[in-house]
Every structure is written in structure tokens, then in C-alpha cells.
Amino acid sequence: MTLLPIVERELRVAARKRATYWTRASIALLATIVVVATFLASLADPAANFGQLLFWGLAGLSMIYCLVAGMTYGEFWRMVVLLVDTFLFSPAVGMFASAISRDYQRAMAGTSRLSC
């Protein structure tokens, strides 16, 4: 039994449309171009400069995508704050679980339990 049968049916109908196919193909082509450009840039630039360039490039692409998708600036920056908060919270949970346990397997299990 499907949890949301109407939603599933609507998604299946939308997936059969010609525009959906071309949108997916365009996004796949864009992703391929980004990966190839990233690889070529990594060959020419030192690692430190490349990492910073990659971060700002992906941040700019994600902002453009979010704005094109209909997000406002406020929603975008709230999402950025949420992601930064998550990136800071996850290692802190891992270090806490590692600090209170003596066995590495228990530390990994504790991190998984605390993160969820």
C-alpha cells in the first residue's frame, strides 16, 4: 500500500511529460559540465585556491538555482544558516560521543544515535 497514492499518481503523470525528460537531461548535462570543469580546474590550480574557488562557485550555483526555483533571499539565507549549523553540530556530536566512550564501535553507534 502506498502512503500517498494521489501524490504518487501525480508524480508518475508529471514524469511522463516531454518537458520533464528535457529538464532532467539538461540538468544531467549541466552537472557533467560542472564536473569536467571542476576536474580541469583542479589540474591547473593549487589545492587551497581550488577549494575556495569550488566552494564559492557551488554556493553561487546553488543560490541561482534556489532563486530560479522560487525561493526568496530570506529563505535562501535561512537554509544557509541551517546547513552551517548542521555542519558544526555533526562533528561536535561525533567528538562528544568519542570522548565519553572507550570503544570505537560504541563511539560510532553513539554518534549515530545522537545525530538522528
Secondary structure, DSSP 8 states (H G I E B T S, - for coil): --S-HHHHHHHHHHHTSHHHHHHHHHHHHHHHHHHHHHHHHHHHS-HHHHHHHHHHHHHHHHHHHHHHHT--HHHHHHHHHHHHHHHHHHHHHHHHHHHH-SSHHHHHHHHHHHH-
